[in-house]
């Protein structure tokens, strides 16, 4: 089941999966998390939160239209490969279309490129390095 969740519910998974458990939970907050138009999604297997994603209102460079940046997407390892992440992103797409959003973009880890490309995202940047995290590319998805 997918639900809107408070940012606090995302922090442990962000730390464990995206930061290797090396930070405090407070250090796993993103600027924009508290924006009133930002939202956080969680996929629950029973009562257990197993996948998260955050969406901040944010345009990409000179791209026109209303945009959201997808950040902090992570699925617990034992739940990967089941289509859960796909369901979370598709839930967000439907929601954002209702909000008259034109596109979603993200900085995707090199290891996650196939996941996003399979969802219809396009690679729109050269590879770049995020310090202490690794190689990334910018991806874009037009949603209306």
N, C-alpha and C positions, 0 to 999 in steps of 0.2 A: 504494500500500500504506500502511495506517495502522499506526503503532507508538507504543508508549509511549516517550517520550524524556526525557532529563534536562533540567532547566530551562535549563542553559547553551546547549542547542541552540535554544531559543526566542528568545534575547536579540537576535540580529542582526536577525531578522525583526520582532520587536517594535519595535526602534529604527527600522528603515527604513520600515516601513509605518505603525505607530501613532504614532510620535514624529517622523517626518520626518527621521530621521537626525541629530537635534539633540543626542542624549544620549550618554553613554558606555554601554557594555553593562551595567556595574554599576548604572547609574541606571535601567535597564529591568527590574530585578527588582521583584516585587510582594511586599508583606508576605504571608506565607502560602505562598510558593513552596516553602519547605522543610518545610512541614507534612507529616508522614509519610503523611497521608491525601490530600494533594493529588496530582494527576497532570497530566502534560503529554502531549498527543498531537501527532503530526506525520504529515502525508501526504507520501509520497515519490513523485516521478515519476522512476523509475529510482533513482539515488543522490542526487537533488537534493531537499532539503526545500523544499516549496512552500506548505504550509499548516500553521498551528499553532493550538492552543487549550489553555488551562490551566483546570483545575477545582479550586477550593478548597472544602473543607467550610466552609460559612458560611450561616447562616439569614438570611432577609430580614425585618427588623423583627419584627413579632409573628406572622408566618406560622409555623404549627406543622408539625412533622415534620422528618425528616432532609433537609438541603438542601445543594446545591453551587452556588457562584457560578462562572459561566463568565466568564473574563477573558482578555484578550490574544488574541482570535481574529483571525487575519490570513492572507490568501492573497496570494501574489505576483501583481501585476497581470496578467501574461501568462497566468496559470492561472485567472483568475476566469471565472465563467459556465460552468463545466464540471461543476458539482455536487460539487466537491471539499469545500467547506465543509459542505455538506449531509451528505455521507458521514461527515465527522469528527464532527459533532454527533450524528448517528444512532448512530455507534459508541459515543460517550460515553453516550448514553441507554441503550443495551442494557447496557453495563457497569454504569452506576449503578443500573439496576433490579436487577441481580444483587447490588448492595451494599445493597439495601433503601432506596434514596434515594427520597424523596417528590416532590421538585421541584428544578428548576434555575432560577436567575434570573441576570440580567445587567444591566449598565448598557450600553445599546446606543447607539452613535452614531446620530444622526438619519439619516445616509446609509445605515445598515445595517438600518433598521427593517423594510423589506420582506423582506429575507433571513430575519430571525427570525420575522416573522409568517407567512411561507410555511411555516416549519417547525412552526407551531402555537403559538408563544409568544403571550402576551397582553400588551398594554401595561397596566401597572398604576401609572403615575405621570404627572404632568405633566412637561413638558419642563424640564430644568435644565441649567446650564452647568458643565462641568468646566474649570477654568482651564487655559489653554494647549492644550486639546484640542477643545472645542466642545460643541454641544448634544447632550444625551443623554435617553433615557427608560429607565425600569426595565421589564424584561420578565420574564415568569414562564411556566414550562412545568411543568404537573403531569405526572409520569411514572409514578406509581402511587398 
